[in-house]
């Protein structure tokens, strides 16, 4: 039986669509993804469903959906896990963890409230006019948010959609060929809970290829009020080239991350954290550690501990399937490093790779749980490898060392500083790629107080005509 991924247009699954479907090969399995035609594009961009819900109502709806994802018997969750295994090559453990995280994000009601509060200053500002300074201010949705998702980190798409929902925006979601499942499964679960809900009806999920006619996709882009673009350099360039000049783009482009191990007393604990930051998503994420910089004189002992922990992760969170090319890149990197005289250790069946190399020597990085370890003697040795706009996460162990180095790391361009083992958890209140994303998904509208309102500096009514007639303006200058 052929696997077919339908479109979802304004909250309606187009199961029996007769439109063109693109054939895609994933993990040596064929599936077909529906391509929207002019009619479906028109329906999506002309969707006039308005989200008049309060934040409380929005979060309660998400929580209800999340409770379904929390159940291991939920049919859509089980199908999602199977799809990640079969088509994306995830191990069973990886696929299950992805579904678990979806449940966690949806069910964390307090966190969802706090995300709005921390990004926008108040959890009430999207619902009502708040007094701020000499004004009343309210945050209104931008309108139609177009999400260009990436396939390497499924949860990034979930996060993108949730941010738009929390700010009451409509969503037109372009799924990547590398993961046509996550957004579709999430929005389908909205339909399962309430097909007529305003959030459900404000969702469209579709796919197009950058190698085909861009006429219809361009109409989507031309009708966007805000664009959220995820992915590599080419994906971000495409978004920039096809977004109208007046439309704001949130760009979550390619970044790299690293770990600093600062002479820890507890080598085992430090190795556990570093191993997690290497293994999560098999280094496909921007926050994944690719290089470790070790300060101290116990490097060999640390590498021994890291090897043990990578072996543990090979058991508790097995890596996904690798293509022939990925396996070849892994082997080539190993051979190159051995030829260069570096110390190399690897796990069975290419489950991981540790390379001890000089500070300024970098070979290929095949990802797939491959890490370069560099001996350094001072924190300043790592500064040349932290760059603005390209370095996202610096994970540090032990945690106390982060307070010693955070000012210098921030000045170099690090965007996040986390404890080793926590690189995949974006704490509420933190930034994402140097920004507070929800602020870019709303328009702040101000109702400014009238002339009769006196201020801290001017304790009389503002009678500008009188000031001009009597030439007394300077009397009121504080």
C-alpha positions as CSV (number, residue, x, y, z in Angstrom):
1,X,0.0,0.0,0.0
2,X,1.4,3.4,-1.0
3,X,1.9,5.9,1.8
4,X,0.2,9.2,0.9
5,X,0.5,12.5,2.9
6,X,-2.5,14.7,2.3
7,X,-2.7,18.4,2.5
8,X,-4.6,20.1,5.3
9,X,-6.3,23.3,4.2
10,X,-7.9,25.6,6.8
11,X,-8.2,22.7,9.1
12,X,-9.7,20.2,6.6
13,X,-7.7,17.1,5.6
14,X,-7.8,16.8,1.8
15,X,-7.8,13.0,1.8
16,X,-9.4,12.5,-1.6
17,X,-7.5,15.3,-3.4
18,X,-7.0,14.6,-7.1
19,X,-4.2,17.1,-7.2
20,X,-0.6,16.2,-8.2
21,X,1.4,14.2,-5.6
22,X,5.2,14.3,-5.5
23,X,7.0,11.0,-5.1
24,X,9.7,11.1,-2.4
25,X,12.1,8.5,-1.4
26,X,13.0,8.4,2.3
27,X,15.1,5.7,3.9
28,X,14.6,3.6,0.8
29,X,10.8,3.8,1.2
30,X,8.6,5.6,-1.3
31,X,5.8,7.9,-0.3
32,X,3.7,10.5,-2.0
33,X,3.1,14.1,-0.8
34,X,0.2,16.1,-2.1
35,X,1.1,19.3,-4.0
36,X,-1.5,22.1,-3.6
37,X,-3.2,23.4,-6.7
38,X,-4.5,26.9,-7.3
39,X,-7.9,26.2,-5.6
40,X,-6.2,25.0,-2.4
41,X,-3.7,27.9,-2.4
42,X,-6.7,30.3,-2.7
43,X,-8.5,28.6,0.2
44,X,-5.4,28.8,2.4
45,X,-4.5,32.5,1.8
46,X,-8.2,33.6,1.9
47,X,-8.9,31.9,5.2
48,X,-10.7,34.4,7.3
49,X,-11.0,32.5,10.5
50,X,-10.2,34.9,13.4
51,X,-8.8,33.7,16.7
52,X,-10.7,35.6,19.3
53,X,-9.8,33.2,22.0
54,X,-8.2,34.2,25.3
55,X,-4.8,32.9,26.1
56,X,-6.4,30.7,28.7
57,X,-8.7,29.1,26.1
58,X,-5.8,28.6,23.7
59,X,-3.6,26.9,26.3
60,X,-6.5,24.7,27.5
61,X,-7.0,23.5,23.9
62,X,-3.3,22.7,23.5
63,X,-3.4,20.9,26.8
64,X,-6.3,18.7,25.6
65,X,-4.4,17.8,22.5
66,X,-1.3,17.1,24.5
67,X,-3.2,14.6,26.7
68,X,-3.9,12.5,23.6
69,X,-0.2,12.6,22.7
70,X,0.6,11.5,26.2
71,X,-1.4,8.3,25.8
72,X,0.7,5.6,24.2
73,X,-2.5,4.1,22.8
74,X,-3.3,7.2,20.8
75,X,-3.6,6.0,17.2
76,X,-2.0,9.1,15.7
77,X,0.9,9.0,18.0
78,X,1.5,5.4,17.2
79,X,1.3,6.0,13.5
80,X,3.7,9.0,13.9
81,X,6.3,6.8,15.7
82,X,6.0,4.2,12.9
83,X,6.5,6.8,10.2
84,X,9.6,8.2,11.9
85,X,11.1,4.7,12.2
86,X,10.3,3.6,8.6
87,X,10.7,6.7,6.6
88,X,13.2,8.9,8.7
89,X,15.2,5.9,9.9
90,X,14.8,6.8,13.6
91,X,15.4,4.1,16.1
92,X,12.4,3.1,18.1
93,X,13.7,5.0,21.1
94,X,14.3,8.2,19.1
95,X,10.9,8.1,17.6
96,X,9.2,7.5,20.9
97,X,11.2,10.3,22.5
98,X,10.0,12.7,19.7
99,X,6.4,11.9,20.4
100,X,7.0,12.2,24.2
101,X,8.4,15.7,23.6
102,X,5.4,16.7,21.6
103,X,3.2,15.7,24.6
104,X,5.5,17.6,26.9
105,X,5.3,20.8,24.9
106,X,1.6,20.7,24.6
107,X,0.8,19.7,28.2
108,X,3.2,22.2,29.9
109,X,0.5,24.8,30.7
110,X,2.6,26.9,33.1
111,X,5.5,27.0,30.6
112,X,3.2,28.1,27.8
113,X,1.9,31.0,29.9
114,X,5.4,31.9,30.9
115,X,6.7,31.9,27.3
116,X,4.1,34.6,26.5
117,X,4.9,36.5,29.7
118,X,8.6,36.5,29.2
119,X,8.7,37.2,25.5
120,X,5.9,39.9,25.5
121,X,6.2,41.2,29.0
122,X,2.8,40.1,30.2
123,X,0.6,37.1,29.7
124,X,-2.4,39.4,29.4
125,X,-1.1,41.7,26.6
126,X,-2.6,39.6,23.8
127,X,-6.1,39.7,25.4
128,X,-6.5,43.2,26.8
129,X,-5.2,46.7,26.7
130,X,-2.6,47.2,29.4
131,X,-1.4,50.5,30.9
132,X,2.3,51.1,30.1
133,X,3.9,54.4,30.6
134,X,1.5,57.1,29.3
135,X,-0.3,54.7,27.0
136,X,-2.5,51.6,26.8
137,X,-0.8,48.8,24.8
138,X,-2.1,45.6,23.3
139,X,-0.3,43.0,21.2
140,X,-2.2,41.9,18.1
141,X,-1.3,39.0,15.8
142,X,0.6,39.7,12.7
143,X,-2.0,37.7,10.8
144,X,-0.9,35.0,8.4
145,X,2.3,33.4,9.5
146,X,4.1,31.2,6.9
147,X,6.3,28.5,8.4
148,X,9.1,27.1,6.2
149,X,10.1,24.1,8.3
150,X,13.3,22.0,8.3
151,X,13.5,18.3,8.4
152,X,16.5,17.7,10.7
153,X,14.8,18.6,14.0
154,X,11.1,17.8,14.0
155,X,10.4,19.6,17.3
156,X,11.6,22.9,15.8
157,X,8.4,22.8,13.6
158,X,6.2,22.1,16.6
159,X,7.8,25.0,18.5
160,X,7.3,27.3,15.5
161,X,3.6,26.4,15.2
162,X,3.0,26.7,19.0
163,X,4.6,30.2,19.0
164,X,2.2,31.3,16.2
165,X,-0.8,29.8,18.0
166,X,0.1,31.5,21.3
167,X,0.1,34.9,19.5
168,X,-3.2,34.1,17.7
169,X,-1.7,34.0,14.2
170,X,-3.0,31.9,11.3
171,X,-0.5,29.3,10.0
172,X,0.4,28.2,6.5
173,X,3.0,25.5,7.1
174,X,5.3,24.3,4.4
175,X,6.6,20.9,5.4
176,X,10.1,19.7,4.3
177,X,10.5,16.7,2.1
178,X,12.8,15.3,4.8
179,X,10.0,15.2,7.4
180,X,6.5,15.5,5.9
181,X,5.0,13.9,9.1
182,X,5.4,16.1,12.1
183,X,3.4,19.2,11.2
184,X,0.7,17.0,9.5
185,X,0.4,14.8,12.6
186,X,0.2,17.7,15.0
187,X,-2.5,19.6,13.1
188,X,-4.4,16.3,12.5
189,X,-4.5,15.9,16.2
190,X,-6.1,19.3,16.5
191,X,-8.8,18.0,14.1
192,X,-9.2,14.9,16.3
193,X,-10.0,17.0,19.3
194,X,-12.2,19.6,17.6
195,X,-12.4,20.0,13.9
196,X,-14.4,23.3,14.2
197,X,-12.1,24.9,16.8
198,X,-10.7,28.3,15.7
199,X,-7.1,27.1,16.1
200,X,-7.8,24.0,14.0
201,X,-9.5,26.1,11.3
202,X,-6.6,28.5,11.2
203,X,-4.1,25.8,10.2
204,X,-3.0,24.8,6.7
205,X,-0.2,22.3,6.0
206,X,1.2,21.8,2.5
207,X,4.3,21.0,0.6
208,X,6.1,22.3,-2.4
209,X,9.5,21.7,-3.9
210,X,11.9,24.5,-4.6
211,X,12.7,22.7,-7.9
212,X,9.3,23.2,-9.4
213,X,7.2,26.1,-10.6
214,X,7.2,28.8,-7.9
215,X,4.1,30.6,-9.1
216,X,1.7,29.2,-6.5
217,X,4.2,29.1,-3.6
218,X,5.0,32.8,-4.4
219,X,1.4,33.6,-3.9
220,X,1.6,32.1,-0.4
221,X,4.7,34.2,0.3
222,X,3.1,37.4,-1.1
223,X,0.2,37.0,1.3
224,X,2.3,36.4,4.4
225,X,2.3,38.9,7.2
226,X,5.3,37.2,8.8
227,X,7.6,34.4,7.7
228,X,9.4,31.9,10.0
229,X,12.2,30.2,8.1
230,X,14.2,27.2,9.4
231,X,17.0,25.3,7.7
232,X,20.3,25.4,6.0
233,X,21.8,28.2,4.0
234,X,19.9,27.5,0.8
235,X,16.6,27.3,2.6
236,X,17.2,30.7,4.3
237,X,18.2,32.2,1.0
238,X,15.1,30.9,-0.7
239,X,13.0,32.5,2.1
240,X,14.7,35.8,1.8
241,X,14.4,35.9,-2.0
242,X,10.7,35.1,-2.0
243,X,9.5,37.2,0.9
244,X,8.1,40.6,0.1
245,X,10.3,43.5,1.4
246,X,7.8,44.7,3.9
247,X,7.3,41.4,5.6
248,X,9.4,40.5,8.6
249,X,11.4,37.2,8.4
250,X,12.4,35.2,11.5
251,X,15.5,33.3,10.4
252,X,16.6,30.2,12.2
253,X,19.4,29.3,10.0
254,X,22.5,27.0,10.2
255,X,24.4,27.3,13.5
256,X,27.1,25.3,15.2
257,X,27.6,24.5,18.9
258,X,30.4,23.3,21.2
259,X,31.2,22.1,24.7
260,X,33.7,23.4,27.2
261,X,35.0,21.0,29.9
262,X,36.7,23.0,32.6
263,X,38.9,20.7,34.7
264,X,36.0,18.9,36.4
265,X,36.4,16.9,39.5
266,X,33.5,14.6,38.5
267,X,34.6,13.3,35.1
268,X,31.7,10.9,34.9
269,X,29.1,13.6,35.3
270,X,30.8,15.8,32.8
271,X,31.0,12.9,30.3
272,X,27.3,12.1,30.7
273,X,26.4,15.6,29.8
274,X,28.7,15.8,26.9
275,X,27.5,12.5,25.5
276,X,23.9,13.6,25.6
277,X,24.8,16.8,23.7
278,X,26.6,14.7,21.0
279,X,23.9,12.1,20.7
280,X,20.6,13.9,20.7
281,X,19.3,14.1,17.1
282,X,22.6,12.5,16.0
283,X,24.1,16.0,15.8
284,X,21.6,17.2,13.2
285,X,20.5,20.1,15.4
286,X,22.0,23.6,15.6
287,X,22.5,23.0,19.3
288,X,24.4,19.7,18.9
289,X,28.0,19.6,20.1
290,X,30.5,18.9,17.4
291,X,33.7,20.0,19.2
292,X,34.8,19.7,22.9
293,X,37.4,21.9,24.4
294,X,39.0,20.4,27.5
295,X,40.9,22.5,30.1
296,X,42.9,20.5,32.6
297,X,45.4,17.7,32.8
298,X,43.1,14.7,32.9
299,X,42.1,14.6,29.2
300,X,42.7,10.9,28.7
301,X,40.6,10.0,31.7
302,X,37.8,12.2,30.4
303,X,37.9,10.5,27.0
304,X,37.7,7.1,28.7
305,X,34.6,8.3,30.6
306,X,33.1,9.8,27.4
307,X,33.6,6.5,25.6
308,X,31.7,4.7,28.3
309,X,28.8,7.2,28.1
310,X,28.6,7.1,24.3
311,X,28.4,3.3,24.6
312,X,25.5,3.8,27.1
313,X,23.7,6.1,24.7
314,X,24.2,3.6,21.9
315,X,22.0,1.3,24.0
316,X,19.4,3.7,25.5
317,X,19.0,6.0,22.5
318,X,20.3,4.2,19.5
319,X,21.2,6.3,16.5
320,X,19.0,6.3,13.4
321,X,19.7,4.5,10.1
322,X,22.5,5.9,8.0
323,X,22.6,6.0,4.2
324,X,25.5,4.6,2.3
325,X,26.9,8.1,1.8
326,X,26.6,8.9,5.5
327,X,28.4,5.7,6.4
328,X,31.1,6.4,3.8
329,X,31.6,9.9,5.2
330,X,32.0,8.5,8.6
331,X,34.6,6.0,7.4
332,X,36.4,8.6,5.4
333,X,36.7,10.9,8.4
334,X,38.1,8.1,10.5
335,X,40.7,7.2,7.9
336,X,41.7,10.9,7.4
337,X,42.2,11.4,11.1
338,X,44.2,8.3,11.5
339,X,46.4,9.3,8.6
340,X,46.9,12.7,10.2
341,X,48.2,10.9,13.4
342,X,45.2,11.8,15.6
343,X,44.0,9.5,18.4
344,X,40.7,8.0,17.2
345,X,38.2,5.8,19.0
346,X,35.0,4.5,17.5
347,X,32.0,2.5,18.6
348,X,30.7,-0.7,17.1
349,X,28.7,-0.4,13.8
350,X,29.8,3.3,13.6
351,X,27.7,4.1,16.7
352,X,30.1,7.0,17.6
353,X,33.5,8.5,16.9
354,X,35.9,10.3,19.2
355,X,38.8,12.2,17.6
356,X,41.5,13.8,19.7
357,X,43.0,16.5,17.5
358,X,45.1,19.7,17.8
359,X,43.3,22.9,18.4
360,X,43.6,24.4,14.9
361,X,43.2,21.1,13.0
362,X,39.8,20.3,11.7
363,X,38.9,17.6,9.2
364,X,35.5,16.6,7.9
365,X,32.6,16.5,10.2
366,X,30.2,13.7,9.2
367,X,28.0,14.3,12.3
368,X,26.4,11.0,13.2
369,X,27.8,11.2,16.8
370,X,31.3,12.2,15.7
371,X,33.1,14.6,18.0
372,X,36.5,16.3,18.0
373,X,38.2,16.9,21.3
374,X,40.9,19.6,21.7
375,X,43.2,20.1,24.7
376,X,43.3,23.8,25.7
377,X,45.0,25.5,28.6
378,X,43.1,28.7,28.9
379,X,39.5,29.7,28.2
380,X,40.8,32.3,25.7
381,X,42.0,29.5,23.5
382,X,38.4,28.7,22.6
383,X,37.4,32.3,21.7
384,X,38.5,32.2,18.1
385,X,36.0,29.3,17.5
386,X,33.0,31.2,18.8
387,X,31.6,33.6,16.2
388,X,28.7,35.9,16.1
389,X,25.7,34.7,14.0
390,X,27.2,31.2,13.6
391,X,27.8,29.9,17.2
392,X,24.5,29.1,18.9
393,X,25.0,27.0,22.0
394,X,28.0,26.7,24.3
395,X,27.5,23.9,26.9
396,X,29.7,24.0,29.9
397,X,30.7,21.5,32.6
398,X,31.0,21.9,35.5
399,X,28.1,24.4,35.7
400,X,29.9,26.7,38.1
401,X,32.4,27.5,35.4
402,X,29.7,29.1,33.3
403,X,29.6,32.1,35.7
404,X,33.4,32.6,35.3
405,X,33.2,32.7,31.5
406,X,29.7,33.9,30.5
407,X,30.6,37.6,29.9
408,X,33.5,36.7,27.6
409,X,31.6,34.0,25.8
410,X,28.7,36.4,25.2
411,X,31.1,39.1,23.9
412,X,32.5,36.6,21.4
413,X,29.1,35.8,20.1
414,X,27.7,32.8,21.9
415,X,23.9,33.0,21.9
416,X,23.1,30.4,24.6
417,X,25.1,29.1,27.6
418,X,23.8,25.9,29.1
419,X,24.9,23.1,31.3
420,X,26.2,20.1,29.5
421,X,23.4,17.7,28.9
422,X,20.8,20.4,28.5
423,X,21.5,21.7,25.0
424,X,18.1,20.5,23.6
425,X,16.0,22.1,26.4
426,X,15.4,25.8,25.7
427,X,14.5,27.2,29.1
428,X,11.5,29.5,29.4
429,X,12.8,33.1,29.4
430,X,15.8,32.4,27.3
431,X,16.5,33.7,23.8
432,X,16.5,31.8,20.6
433,X,19.2,32.7,18.1
434,X,19.6,36.0,19.8
435,X,15.9,37.0,19.8
436,X,12.6,36.8,21.6
437,X,10.6,35.2,18.8
438,X,7.1,36.0,20.0
439,X,7.9,39.7,19.8
440,X,8.3,39.3,16.0
441,X,4.9,37.6,15.7
442,X,2.8,40.5,17.0
443,X,2.1,44.1,16.3
444,X,2.1,46.4,19.3
445,X,-0.7,48.9,19.2
446,X,-0.7,51.9,21.5
447,X,-3.7,54.0,22.7
448,X,-2.0,57.2,24.0
449,X,-3.5,59.2,26.8
450,X,-5.1,62.6,26.0
451,X,-3.9,66.1,26.6
452,X,-5.6,66.3,30.0
453,X,-3.3,63.5,31.3
454,X,-0.4,64.9,33.3
455,X,2.9,63.2,33.3
456,X,5.8,62.9,35.7
457,X,7.7,65.7,34.1
458,X,4.8,67.9,33.0
459,X,2.3,68.4,35.8
460,X,-0.2,70.4,33.7
461,X,-2.4,69.7,30.7
462,X,-0.7,69.7,27.4
463,X,-2.2,72.8,25.6
464,X,0.2,73.0,22.6
465,X,-1.7,75.8,20.9
466,X,-1.6,78.0,24.0
467,X,2.1,77.3,24.4
468,X,2.7,78.5,20.9
469,X,0.5,81.6,21.3
470,X,2.2,82.6,24.5
471,X,5.7,81.4,23.6
472,X,6.0,79.6,26.9
473,X,7.1,76.2,25.7
474,X,10.5,76.4,27.6
475,X,8.6,76.9,30.8
476,X,7.5,73.3,30.7
477,X,10.9,71.8,29.8
478,X,12.0,69.7,32.9
